[in-house]
Amino acid sequence: MELILKYFPNLTEIQIQQFKALEGLYKDWNSKINVISRKDIDELYLRHVLHSLGIAKVIDFKANSSILDVGTGGGFPGVPLAILFPECQFHLVDSINKKLKVINAVSEAIELTNIKTTHSRVEAIEETFDFIVSRAVTTMPEFTKWVKGKIAKTQKNDLKNGILYLKGGDLTEELKQYKTVKAFLLSDYFEESFFDTKKVIYLPLKHRM
């Protein structure tokens, strides 16, 4: 938890309590339904919570922004971002229902009211969103096919609507077809070695692709 306060010192008391509660809740649920790998659960704040919040170093979502989290798994990056941006709406989608059960239980326990979960493939979601976030569920070309037509027309934020994708490693080949893509190095924001190869990939997308 000290890690979160180190990089996000201006949290409200409610946000601090919500972030603090995550460790106990996820450890308890993980013993019943494995949503986080055994080796990662002890580093929940570094590998999952702070990693998710890397997106918040790239963009400060304006109130009433809508964000779709694709393949959310145990709720990352959606849950930490929903705590940090209580005035935004987050829709978390996963094809594995038991993972969403964990997210719903965690959200209820910390009284997080700006999250909606759907058990579905993302292609079946018919709404549009300001931003689509995810953590390395597939390659970018495949991902853009999945989320085609899901970007809202109206701009609210300083960045143009699009994809914010948490990914690591050498992405030169994967991203070469995108002229407008930007890579933000998380090592520019966080000093822990875990972030040395981690990035936020930002790809602005038009309303109808």
NORGIDA-V17217 format. One line per field, one symbol per residue. psi: psi as a letter, one per 40 degrees, with the letter a starting at -180 (. if undefined). burial: I if it has 24 or more other C-alpha atoms within 12 Angstrom, else O. A space follows every 10 residues. Layout:
BEGIN
psi->???
burial->???
END
This chain:
BEGIN
psi->ddddddegef iidddddddd dddddddddd edhgehiddd defdddeddd ddeddeedig hiieihhhhh fdbefheddd ddddgeeihh hhhiehdddd ddddddddde fhefhhihhi iddeheiiid ihiigfdaid ddddddehee hidhhdidii iahhhhiiah edddedehde ihhhheeedh eiddedeiih hhhiiidh.
burial->IOIIOOOIOO OOOOIOOIII IIIOIIIOII OOIOIIOOOO IOOIIIIIII IIIIIIIIIO IOOOIIIIII IIIIIIIIII IIIIIIOIII IIIIIIOIII IIIIIIIOOI OIIIIIIIIO OIIOIOOIII IIIIIIIOOI OOIIOIIIII IIOOOOOOOI IIIIIIIIOO IOOOIOOOOO IOIIIIOOII OOOOIOOIII IIIIIIOOO
END
